[in-house]
Amino acid sequence: MDALISNFASPIVLAFVLGIVSRLVKSNLELPKPLYQSISIYLLLAIGLKGGVELSKTSFDVVVWPVGATLLLGVVTPITAFLVLRYMGRFDMDNAAGIAAHYGSVSVVTYIAAMAYAESVGLQAEGFMPTLVALLEIPGIVVALMIPLLLSTGGGSVKKAMHEVFTGSSIMLLMGGLLIGFVSGPERFASVEPFFVTMFNGALVLFLLELGIVTASRLRDLKKAGLFLVGFGIIVPILHGILAIWLGLLAGLSVAGAGVFAAMVSSGSYIAAPAAVRIALPKASPTLYLTASLGITFPFNITLGIPLYFVIANWMGG
């Protein structure tokens, strides 16, 4: 209960709630699009830079098992999501694969919120976690988009979709930031550290405010999504999160690292995945996959899921 209260009292979550409330009361509050885009670029680049710097200080034997666990889950989670949607939810092939692509990938904002939560309760996750974020974003999308082709039901252009994923702004900024931070190292990074570290949480509050507004605009789609998808968007992420905690602890992550890892693995992408799915699976419904990832799983993780994963990680790692 203390963990839940601590999470709800954080400026990040409260800003998200404010965004939802503003839309529900039909306020005209919104962030200018150029500002929102600038904050997105800043957050992704900052994550990459900090992760690259930490990675430059980390030995290979420390990071190799967490990397292996990340890649394994990047394959397992879209397959399990697809099987649940296809054979329990009775979704057609394209929609099941399209939604699964979102749940095989990662929400960077959920990761950021989990890191902030860890710090708020006095815990410190491993510094190389941004590396795992970058690695997790791609495999799940690739695996999910390959399913319709492997099952011979056709689809759009996977080649174009993969190009969209690998050259998309989120991957370019994360991987580019990792490389820059790794090459620069702690000493050279110190000159820009006040901008990319000290100001980070303030920018995140503004970003969550806008995401609250966007999330509230999708709440009306819940009726179209159906009760099964609502349950899927909560239960399946919890199961993925528990699996991530178990594998993360086996791979050598700390309790805080396992909690953050669970938040990453349980999250649903709403940046890279929609762009790829739109190209590769044009018949998949954006109402379904965006409502699931952004309208159901994201607010659940931000408010209740993150503290839950940390409680489970503490119990399993204690």
N, C-alpha and C positions, 0 to 999 in steps of 0.2 A: 504493500500500500504506500509506503514511504517513497519507493522508487517511482510509482505512478504519479504521486503528487509532485515529486521533484520534476518529472518530465513535463507535466501540464503547466508548471509554474515557470518554465523556461521561456525567455523572450522569443525563441524560434517557434515553439509550438503556439504560443499566444498570438504571434503575428499571423500564423497560418489560420487560426480560428478567426481572427479579425477579418481576414480576407473573405472567409466563408460567410461570416455575418454580414459584411458589407454588401455582398451580392444578394443575400437572402432578403435584406431590407431594401433592395433596389437602389443602393447608393451608386453614385457615378464615380466612385473611387477606382482608379486603375493606374498602373505604372505606365509611363510612356514607352512604347515599343522599343525605341533605341536604347533607353535606360535598361530595360529588361534584358535585351540582347547583350549589352555591355557587361551587366552583372553576371550573366551566364558564362561569357568568355572569361571573365576574371576568376570566377569560382573554379572552373575546370582547369585553367592554367595554374592557379594557385595549388590545387590538389596535386597536379602533376609535378610541379616544382618541388613542393615539400616532400613528396614521395621519392623523387629522384635523389634529393639530398640525403634522405635517410637511407636509401638503398646503397648509396656510395659508401656508407659507414657500416653496412651489414655484410657479413660473410656469406658465401654461397650456401654453406651447409645449413645455415639458419633459415634461409628463405626457400630452399628447394622443395621441402615437403609441403608447406603452405601453398606454393605455386601448383604442385601436383594435385592437391585437394581442390583447388580452385578450378583447374581445367577439368577434373573429373566431374565436379558438380555442374560445370558448364555444359556437359553432355547429358548428365542424368536428369537434371531438373526440367529441361524442355520435353524430354521423352515421357517423364511421369505426368507432367501437365497435359501433354497431348493425349495420353492414354485415358486419363480421368475425363477429359472433355469429350473425347470421341466415343468412349464405350460406356461411361456412366451418364454423361450429360447429353449424349446423342447429338453432338454438334457435327455438322458436315466437315469433310476433310479440310477444306480451306480455312474455315473459321477456327477449327481446333488447332491447326498448325499456326495460324496467325496469332492467336492468343498465347499459345505455348512459346512462341518466339519472344514475346514480351516477358514471360516469366523465367525464361532461360537466361535473359540478359539482366542488367542491373540498373537500379535507379541511383544515380550519383548523389542526388539530394538526400535520399534515405541514408546513404552511407555517411554523408556530412552530418546529418542530424544524429546518427548513432555515435559518431566521434565526439560531437558536442555533448551528448548525454553522458558518455563515459567520463569526460572531463568534469562535468557538473557534479558527479558523484564521487569524484576523487580517484578515478581509474585512468590508466594510460594504456592504450592499445599500441601494438607494434608500429614503428614508424614506416614500415614498408607496406602498410595496408593499401595505399593508393596504387601500388603495383598490381595488387590483386584485383582492384576495381577495374583497371584497364584491361587485365586479362579476362575478366569475367564478362565484359560487355559483348564480346564477339562470338565465342563458341556456341552459346545457346541460340543465337539468331541463326547461325549457319545450320546447326543441327535441325532446328524446327522447320526451316525453309526447305531442307532436303527431304523431309518426310514425304510430302506429296509426290515428289519426283520418284523416290524409291518405291512408293506404292503405286506408281504409274497412273496418277490421276491428272497429271499435267500441272499447269501453273503459269506464272509469268516468267520473266527473265531473271534467273538466279544470278547470272553474271552481273547484270546491272545492279541488282540488289546488293551483292557483295561489294561492288565498287562504291555504292552509296554508304555502306557501313564503314568500310576501311578509310574512305576519304571524307567522311562526315566530320563536322566540326568537333563533336565531342571526342572522337578517337584521336583526331589530329592534335587537339589541345592537350588531352591526357598523355598521349605517348610523346608528343613534342616536349611537354613540360617535364616528363620523367627524364627524357634524354638530356635536356638542358640542365636540370637539377643534378643529375648524376655526373655530368661532365664538369659542372661548376664546383660542386662540393660545398661544404659548409662555409669555408672562408670567403669564397667569391659570392655566395648567396647572401651573405650578411648585409651587403650594401642595399639589397632590395627587400630584405626580410620584413622591415616595418610595414611596407605596403602590402605584401602578400600574406603576412601572418597576423599582424596586429589588427588590421582592418577586416579580416576575413569574416568574423562572426557578425559584424555590423552589416556587411553586404548580404550575408545569408538571411538576416531578418527581413530585409527588403524583398529578397527572392521568394521567401516563404509567404510573404504577404500577397504577392502576385499569384503564387501557386494556389493559395487559398481561394482567390477569386476565380481562377480557372477551374478548380475542382468543384466549386459550388455550381458553376455553369453546366457541369455534367451530371449533377444529381438527378435532374429530370429524366435522364436516360436509364435510371435504375429499373424503371417499370419495363422498359423494352428489354433489358438484359435478362430479367427473370430471376427467381429465387435461387436457382441452381448456381448461376454465375456469381451471385452475391456470396453464397456459401463457399464456392470455389475460391473466390478472391480473398477469403479469410483463412479457411482451413488448410488449403494446400500450401500457402506461404508459411504457416506455422510449422507444418510437417517438414518443409524444406529447411526452415530455420533450425529445427531440432537436429536434422541430419547434418547441417553445416556446423553446429556446435560440436557434435560428436567427432566429425572428421577434423575440425579445426583443432580441438584439444589433442587428438591423436597426432596431428601434424606438428604439435609443439607450440601452438598459440597460447597466450595467456588467457585468463578468464575474460578480461576486457576485449582482447583480440577476437576471441570466439564469439562474444556478444555482437561485436561490430560485423564480423564475418557472417553471422546469422542474419543480421539486418540486410546485408548486401544480397545474400543468396535468396532471401525470402521476398525481395522487392521485385517490382515489375517495371521494365523500361518504358518510358514514354517520350524518348528523344530519338535514339538510334533505331529501335525496333519499328516504330510506326513508319519511318521513312523506307526501311527495307521491305516491310510487309506490303506497303502500298504498291511497290514495284513488282515484287515476286508473286504476291497473291492478291491480285486486283479484285477478286471476288469476295475476299474476306471483308467483313463489316467493321469499319472504324468505330461504330457505336459500341460494338461488343468489346473489341480489344482495348480501346481507350477508356471506356467506362470501367472495365475490369481493373486495369493497371492504375489509372489515375483517379477514378471515382470511388473505388472500393479498397484496393490493397494499399495505396499510398496513404490515405488518411488513417487507415487502421494501423499501419506501421508507425507513422509519425506520433500518434497519440497513445496507442496501447501496445503495439507489437514490440517496439524497441525495449521498453522496460521489461516486458515479458521475456525476451530473449536473454537479457542480462541476468534475470532471476534464474532461468533455466541453466545458463552457463555457469553461474555461481554454484548451483546445486550439483551439476554434473562434474564440475572441476574442483569441488570442495573435498 
